[in-house]
Amino acid sequence: MLDRLAAAAMRVPVADAAAVLLFDETGDYLTVAAGQGFSAGFLEVKPLPLSESTLDREARSKGVALADIGAADPFGLDRATGLTGALAVRLGPAARPLGVLHVYSATGRQFGRAEIALVQGLAELGGAAIEAAYGLQDLARLEAEKAQFIRVTTHELRSPVTVSQSLVRTVLKGYAGPLTAKQRDVFDRIGRQLDSLENLINDLLDLAASRAPGLAAEEGPIAVMASVGRAVLLLQPRAEEKGVALKLQPCREELAVWASEEGLDRVFVNLVGNAVKYTSAGGQVIVSLGRRGDDIQIDVADTGIGIPEEAIPHLFEEFYRAPNARRLNTTGTGLGLAIVKELVERYGGRIRVQSELGVGTTFTVLLPAHQLT
């Protein structure tokens, strides 16, 4: 963006060189961030104290400053290229200046009102773009901090929940003495609530990892068939218990994507787990994969309850569950699909869904194929 700003400044009729200078966090120093028309190495100029540049101090306070032909540029850029005339225009508002746009001309060429107006307009647009870029950086930092907070908080919750589950199971197994029917019912309810709380904690940890790159597992070439196979194998007992036929249609070709093994497994365990959860006894779930152009396509198709048409646009929103899924009273946090979408997009892919209420649902994941050497 800064390079384009400098290049655009070069289109001013009398411009022979242009540079974008940015203030540091204190506003006391300027650094050359981009430029056009200079020799190699101009970006290596050391940060300059604002106190040493009359031109930039005036531009910061008044918005525009001109250096007469023959005036020395404190950065030495004009001396290195034979340029002497300089126009400096502030980037950003006076209350919060972001930097200065320098435009240089050769000896004998002057900046008139028209040229100054052009550079001012360009600086206004450039300042807005830089401010927006800083805003995006702030948002990314806040998102990472939020993810870190979720990770720490949920990690601290996981330990007492795990201990509580262990104690409840101990009681239900009779190790603490016989239970009446009423007592067993109470402990069963406590156990189910603890299971739901554990699911929420695990999903929040997964969501935090998908949002903060620093928390994510290391990425590399991952065999897709192996990841899909692990998900099917893990969920096969649950499918058999429900009376659901879970089938895998493999691909003979060795297919790989650039991802983390943990993240890719999470994607398929979530999708296959949902398919089994929302398919009744006698139904089936078919997982298939193959190549589609430069992508690898993975389909998870079920003959389950389907998704209402009005719910489909909201499926990947955090904490959202379709109305018919909530009515089934199955455990769920509404975070699983949001995590899946985050991970798929992190790996450069996309996900889509087709569904018919009462007939079934197909989730399709498309990931760019990685060439194994």
N, C-alpha and C positions, 0 to 999 in steps of 0.2 A: 504494500500500500504506500509506504514512504517512497519507494523507488518510483512508483507511478506519479506521485505528487511532484517529485523533482523533475521527472520527464515532462509533465504537463507545464511546469514553469518554464521549461526550455522553449515552449512555443510562443512565449511573449516575444514580439518582434525584435527587441534589442538585446535579448538574453543570449549570452554565450556560455553560461554555466549556472547551475542552481544547486543549492544544498538545503537539506532539512536538518535543523538542529533542535534537539529536545532537552528540556530541563530535567535535572535529576529530582528526586523526591523533595529535596530542601528548596529547590528553586534557585540555588546559588551557583550552579554549574550548568554549562551547556556542552552537549556531546554531538558531534557530527554523526547523524544516523543514516543518511542517504545522500546521494548527489549524482549529478550528471555534468559532463564536460571537464572533469578533472583527470589527472593522471592516476595511475594505479597507486594504491596505498593511501589515498586521501582519507579513508575511514580510520586510519591508524592515528589520526591527530588526537592528542590527549584532551580530556575534558578541560574546558576553559572557565575560570572563575568569571562570573558575570561582572564583577567589579573591574575587570580588565578590558571590557568591551563597551565603549561609549555607544557604538552603533546598536548593540543588542539591548543595552539598558534603555535607550531612547525608544526602541521598537516595543519593548515590554511595557513601558509607561504610556506611550502615545499611540501605539498601534502600528505606526509606520516610521521608518527612519531612512535617510539617504546619506551615503558617503560620497563626497565630491571625488571627481577623478583625481587620482594621485593619493587618496587616503589609503592607509594600510589596513588590511583586514587582520584583526588580532589572531585569527586562526592560521594565517599564512597561506590560505588557499589562493588568494589573488596573486601573491608573489610567486607562487609555484607555477602559475599558468599565464602570467602576464596580464591578468585582469586587474582593473583598478576601480571602476565604478561599481558600487554595491547598493542594492535596495534590500532592506530588511522589513518584514511584515510579521506581526505577532500571530501565532497560531493559538486559537482558543480565546476565551473571554478574558477581559482585564483582571477580573477577580480570581481567575484560576488559569493563568497562562500555561500552555503545554510546551511551547517551543517557539522557534522563529524560522521563517522561510526566507532564505537568502537567494537573491537573483543577482548575477554579476554580468557586467557588460565590458567590452573591450574599450580601449582608449578612444575618445572622440564620440562615443555613442551614449546618449543621455536617456534617462527615464523620464518620460513626459507624463501628463495626467492620465492619458489613456492607458499607458503601460502600468502605472501604479494602480489604477482601478482594476485592471485585469488580475494583477498579482493579489490584490486585496480580496477579490472574489474567490480566487483559487485558495487563498489561505483560509478563508471562512469555511469553505467546503472541506479542506484538509483538516482543519481543527476539529470540525464536527466528526469526521471519520476517525481521527485519532482518539477523541473522547469516547466514541462508541467502542473502539477496540479496547481501551482501558476498562470500560464498563463490562465487556465480555470477560476480560481477565479476572475482574473482581467477582463476577458471577461464578466463574469456574473455581476460584479459590474458596468461595463460600460453599459451593457444592461439595468440594473435597473436605472442608471442615465439618460440614453436616454429616457426610458419610463417616468420617472418623469418629464423630460423637456417637452416631448410631452403633458403630462397631464396638466402641468401648462400653457403652451402656448395655447393649444386648449381651456382650460377653460376660459382664458382671451379673446379668440376670440368669444366664444359662446354668451356672453352677448350683444355685439354690433350687432351681426348677428340677434339675437332674437328681439332686439329693431327695427332693420331695417325691418324685416319681418312684425312686428306688424304695423309699419307705412305704408308699402306698402299695406297691407290688408285694412287698414283704408281708404286709398285713393281709392282703387278699389271698396270698398263698397259705395263710394259716400259721405262719411262723410266730405270730404274736398271740396265738390262741384262737379258739373257734369264734366265728362271727354269726350273729343272727342275720336273718334275711334283710332286715331293715338296715343294719350296719353295713352289710355287703353292698347294698344299693347306694348308700351314701358314699362309700369309698370308691365304687365304680364311677360315680358322678365326678368325684374329685379327680380321679385318674383321667377321665375324658377331658376335663378342663385343663389339667396339666399338659396333656398331649396337645391341645389346641394352643396353649401358651408356648410350648416348645416349637411348634410349627411356625408361630409368629416370630419367635426369636431367630430361628434359622433363616426364615425368609428375609428378615430385616438385615441380618448379617450378609446374606447373599446380595441384597439390594445395595448395601453399602459397598461391597466389593465391586459390583458392576458400575457404580458411580464414580469411585475414586481409583484412578489408575494405580496409585501407590499401594492399594490394598489387593489388587488383582494378581492372580497367579501368572507366572512367566509364560509367554506365548511362544509357539513354534509350530512346525508342521505336525498335524494330528491326523491319524487315520480315522476317517468318518465311520467306516463300517465297525471298527472296534468300539467306538463310543456308542453308536446306536445299539450294538450287540449287548454292551454292558447294561444299558437302560432296560432292554427287553428282558434280559436274564434276571435283573433285580426285581422287576415287576411281574414276572411270570407267576410266582406263588400267589400274589394278590389276585391276579386274573383268574387263576384256577379256583381259588376260594370263592370267587363271585360267580363262577360258571361262565366266564367270558373267554372266548378263543383269542389269544394274542399271537399273531403271526408276524414273522419277519421275512420280507422279500429282499434278499441281499443282491448286491451288484458284484459281478465277477471282477470288474476293473478295480484296481487299487486306487482309491480316491483319498485325497488329503486336503485339509484346509489349514490356514494359518490361524491358530487359536490357542487357548490353554485347555489342557485335558480336563481340568476341573470345571471350567466354564462350559465347555461343549457338553460334557456329561450332564451338567445341570439343565441345559436346554432340553435334552432329549428325555431325561427322567421326568421333568416337569410335564412335557407334552404327552408322553406315553402314560404317565400317572394320571393326568386329567382324563385322558381317553378311557382308561380302565374305570376310573371313579364314576364317570357319568354314563357308562354303558351297563345295561341291565343283563341279568343272567340269560344266556342263549344268544347274546350279541357277539360281535367280534371287533377286534382292533387290528388293523393291518399297517405295519410300518414298512415303507419301501424307500429305496434310494437309487439314484442313478445320475448320469451326467446330462446336463441340458446346456449345450453350448459351452461357454466358459465357466458355468456354474455347476455346483453339485446340488441336486434337488432331493430333499427328504420330505416325504409325505407321511403324516400320521392321521389315518382315517378310521373313524369309528361309526358304529350304528347306534349311537347313544341318543340322549334326549334332545340334542340339537340346541341351537342358540336362537332366541328371538331376533328378528331382523333389526329391531330398534336398539338391541344391546350390542350388536357387533362393533359399532364405532367406538364403544367405551371399553372393549375387552382388555386393552393394554394399559388402561389407567390404573394407578395404584389404588388398592383396596376395593376395586370394583368387582362385584360378582353378579352374574346375570340373575334375574328374578327366579327363573325356574331352578337354577343351581342352589339358590338360597332356600327354596322351598323343600329341597331334598334333605335339608338339615345335615349335610355332610360337612366335615371340618374343612376349613379353607380360610386363607387370609386375604385373598384378592391381590396378592403381590406376585404370585408365580409368573403370570403372563407378562407383567411389567418387567420383571427380571429377565425373562426370555428375550423380550424385544430389545432391552438394553444390551444384552450380550451378543445377540445376532448382529445388531448394528455396529457394535464395537469390532466385530470380526469382518466388517465390510459387506454384510449380507442384508437380507430383508425377509420379512415374514408376512404371510397373508392367510386368510381364513375364508372358507366357504362352508355354509351350514344351512340345513333345513330343519325346522322345528319338528321333532318327533321322528326324524329320519336319520340324522347323523351329522357329523362335523369332520372336516378335513383341514388340518393345519399344514401349510407348506412352507418349508424353510429353504431359501436359496442362499448358498454361500459360495464365494469365489474359489474356484479350484486352485490348489497350490501344486506346482509341478515338483515332484520328488526327483532328486538327482541321484 
